Amino acid sequence: MAEGEDATMTERLNMDRPHPARVYDYFLHGKDNFAVDRQAAEHLLEAFPGFRTAALSNRMWMHRAARYAAEQGITQFLDVGTGIPTSPNLHEVVQEIVPSAHVVYADNDPIVLAHSRALMASRPEGRTAYLEADVTDPQSILGSEEVKDLLDLSKPVALSLVGVFHYLPDALEPYDLIRQLVEPLAPGSLLIFSHCTPDFAPDLWERAIQVYKADGGDAQVRSKEEVTRFFDGLELVEPGVSAPFRWHPDAETEAMVAKDEFNDVMCSLWVGVARKP
């Protein structure tokens, strides 16, 4: 590869600064990350040792929430902020229940595109697609050929926004972005949403945010009240906005709670699932 092409690829992959999808991959012990991501992740772990626990609990909760949606009869899924594929991916979870389910993935990191083949290994009865798009531009997602081809927005869709919005400071108007993504969806659609919170360890999280910004990232963690606002106009599924390990826990989750591997401080997340009336 020529020097100019190297520079273009470096810029395209954002290899000079950490990317949330790759930092998250590192927390999950993945291998699809760069030195800049590992450095940022280690700095974050020094500031707040619970990041790996939070990532794991978030991932396990996402699986349960996706199963819940499929069990409620949802057959269409839009997963924004997909991250680097880690099996089981969302389509693998829901197609165990609804083999004909359609899933569209979206992320803004080119490295996710490079690994998107794993996201498109659908069961023959169902379909999956991947598009490179940014959550800050909802119309580029909802108006995409992938969404038009795979999803019928006149019927219920499960919109998954897992661990995405704490990377969006208030200046990006995150509540308006949620509105733009949810408004076109049919009644009966579900919002699957998780967000980091400083509620249980404010001093540690203040330091963690400072560290992340110093490494070139941007983030804003929010209180339970602020996270609950993302569900305005929707009907929260019981138990409402809660810690991930308290939302419909399975046996594996309960075992980790019993060993104190999952607790409020180490997970520091608010999660919820809500239905559009």
Secondary structure, DSSP 8 states (H G I E B T S, - for coil): --HHHHHHHHHHTTTTS--HHHHHHHHTT-S---HHHHHHHHHHHHH-TTHHHHHHHHHHHHHHHHHHHHHTT--EEEEES--S--SS-HHHHHHTT-TT-EEEEEES-HHHHHTGGGGG---TTSEEEEEE--TT-HHHHHTSHHHHHH--TTS--EEEEES-GGGS-GGG-HHHHHHHHHTTS-TT-EEEEEEE--TT-HHHHHHHHHHHHHTT-------HHHHHHTTTTSEE-TT-SB-GGGSS--HHHHHHHHTTSS-HHHH-EEEEEEE--
